[in-house]
């Protein structure tokens, strides 16, 4: 019996989580059933939305029943494992009580998303991003659809395709040096000196244990702050000033690892768990990612000598799947602080594919690196 139960568990753990639309539909159905059960036979069940005729579905009534049953079973099972699978024991669908609880759920969800392409295959990521730029003309944002193909074991052959959208002026006048809406740009790995479409620095070498990972990131941050202090030729800094810079470096590194969809799933899980141990994280019950999807989020804020920086991570409420992020900078100008959006992205698709597109022979060099 034990072997059979283990086999069932292993099979279940390998199944993909339910899609968001399945989760939403299941919630509606479950709520209706619960309400009908409470009301008893004296009250009618809530009316359901009109359905298409069974003839419109392949397989007729049996296919409909089997599909709904499978969707409900997958949703309930996944929800129970993600919500009750760690030290927090809460009912299915209960909002997280704290940022630490939410991040621990997100770590469990990330650990299950093990997408590793085999030889000859690619990890494909489709993102909706909003980039922020500042220059002599003023400040503006631009929508960009960014697609990434990362081959197995060979980041040097990675390819990014960016499709540029509209710009929005934040201050000043319309920018002149910007890609026109509809422009498609290809970038090969290594084409730009600081290529953001590569694996995060040393991500694969970081410990999978959250406490050890946090300690390693902190050591790197302290070394960076000391080197940066020397490079700037700064004298003795107060302990508070050094501590502020170290915390900002730690938070920035963890945030970049968390929001980058190319971070390995095991590392991402450890990063979420490490973030749950930080004091600056707060839960935000309702956040919207750049694609307009509503989710539950975590806000992380770090003070800087000139203001502050804040990052928001957005998760799907039922499955705790990572949806996207937003970044903000608070700059002191005179006697007030101006909040500026530094960039954001929504992860639309992450999957393994068999091919990568051909780069057109007349493709121009990237405008920005």
Secondary structure as UniProt FT lines:
FT   HELIX           2..13
FT   HELIX           20..39
FT   HELIX           40..42
FT   HELIX           54..56
FT   TURN            58..59
FT   HELIX           60..84
FT   TURN            92..93
FT   HELIX           99..112
FT   TURN            119..120
FT   STRAND          122..135
FT   TURN            136..137
FT   STRAND          138..151
FT   TURN            152..153
FT   HELIX           155..157
FT   STRAND          159..172
FT   TURN            181..182
FT   STRAND          184..188
FT   TURN            189..190
FT   TURN            193..194
FT   TURN            196..197
FT   TURN            201..202
FT   HELIX           203..205
FT   HELIX           210..232
FT   HELIX           239..259
FT   TURN            261..262
FT   HELIX           265..275
FT   TURN            276..277
FT   TURN            279..280
FT   STRAND          281..288
FT   TURN            290..291
FT   STRAND          294..304
FT   TURN            305..306
FT   STRAND          307..315
FT   TURN            317..319
FT   STRAND          322..333
FT   TURN            334..335
FT   STRAND          336..353
FT   TURN            361..362
//
